[in-house]
Amino acid sequence: MAFGDEYQNATNYPLVRITMSSSGHVYYLRTHDHSTMGVATGSATVSTNFDVPSGITSGSGQLVVVANGIASQSVTVSVSGSNRRRH
C-alpha cells in the first residue's frame, strides 16, 4: 500500500553505461533478467543481461554498471558489428 509521499519504487535498478574511448560518447543501456535485486549480497556473484543497440559506435570503451547513482569499477570492452546483440 502506498499513499502520499510514502510511495516507494525500486531505486536499485541497474543500468549499463558505456563510454566510448575515441569519441567520448556515453550510452546508457537497459538491463534485464537479473540474478537478484538484492543490495547487500556479500561475496555472492550476481549478474544481469543487457542489449547493445545497433546505433552504438564501434570501438573500445569503458563499461560500468550503475545502481542508485553509484557506478561499479569500470572494465574495458570492445564493441563491434558482430557483438551488437544480447550480452
C-alpha positions as CSV (number, residue, x, y, z in Angstrom):
1,M,0.0,0.0,0.0
2,A,1.3,3.4,-0.9
3,F,-0.1,6.9,-0.4
4,G,1.0,10.5,-0.2
5,D,4.8,10.9,-0.2
6,E,5.4,7.3,1.0
7,Y,5.2,5.8,-2.4
8,Q,8.3,3.7,-3.0
9,N,9.7,2.4,-6.3
10,A,12.7,0.2,-6.5
11,T,15.7,2.5,-6.9
12,N,18.4,-0.1,-7.2
13,Y,17.6,-0.9,-10.9
14,P,20.9,-1.3,-12.6
15,L,21.9,0.4,-15.9
16,V,24.9,-0.3,-18.0
17,R,26.9,2.8,-19.1
18,I,29.4,2.5,-21.9
19,T,31.7,5.5,-22.6
20,M,33.5,5.2,-25.9
21,S,37.2,5.9,-25.7
22,S,37.7,7.6,-29.1
23,S,34.6,9.9,-29.2
24,G,33.6,10.2,-25.5
25,H,30.1,9.3,-26.4
26,V,28.2,7.9,-23.5
27,Y,25.5,5.2,-23.9
28,Y,23.1,4.0,-21.2
29,L,21.7,0.5,-21.7
30,R,18.7,-1.1,-20.1
31,T,19.3,-4.3,-18.1
32,H,17.1,-7.3,-17.6
33,D,16.9,-10.9,-16.2
34,H,18.9,-10.1,-13.1
35,S,20.1,-13.0,-10.9
36,T,19.0,-11.0,-7.9
37,M,17.8,-7.5,-7.0
38,G,19.4,-7.8,-3.6
39,V,21.6,-4.9,-2.4
40,A,23.8,-6.5,0.3
41,T,24.8,-9.7,-1.5
42,G,28.2,-10.0,0.3
43,S,30.7,-12.1,-1.7
44,A,28.0,-13.7,-3.9
45,T,28.4,-13.4,-7.6
46,V,25.5,-11.6,-9.2
47,S,24.7,-11.0,-12.9
48,T,22.4,-9.2,-15.2
49,N,21.9,-9.1,-19.0
50,F,21.7,-6.1,-21.3
51,D,21.2,-5.4,-25.0
52,V,23.6,-3.4,-27.1
53,P,21.7,-1.1,-29.5
54,S,22.6,-1.2,-33.2
55,G,23.4,2.5,-33.3
56,I,26.2,2.4,-30.8
57,T,29.7,3.4,-32.0
58,S,32.2,0.6,-32.7
59,G,35.5,0.6,-30.8
60,S,37.0,0.4,-27.4
61,G,35.1,1.8,-24.3
62,Q,34.7,1.6,-20.6
63,L,31.7,-0.2,-19.2
64,V,30.3,0.3,-15.7
65,V,27.0,-0.8,-14.0
66,V,25.2,2.0,-12.2
67,A,22.6,1.5,-9.5
68,N,21.3,4.3,-7.2
69,G,23.8,6.6,-8.9
70,I,26.8,4.5,-7.8
71,A,29.0,3.1,-10.5
72,S,30.9,-0.2,-10.4
73,Q,34.5,-0.4,-11.2
74,S,35.0,0.0,-15.0
75,V,36.1,-2.7,-17.4
76,T,37.4,-2.2,-20.9
77,V,35.1,-3.5,-23.6
78,S,35.3,-3.7,-27.4
79,V,32.1,-3.1,-29.4
80,S,31.9,-4.3,-33.0
81,G,29.2,-5.0,-35.5
82,S,29.4,-8.7,-34.7
83,N,28.6,-8.3,-30.9
84,R,25.7,-5.9,-31.0
85,R,23.2,-8.5,-29.7
86,R,22.2,-9.5,-26.3
87,H,25.1,-9.9,-23.8
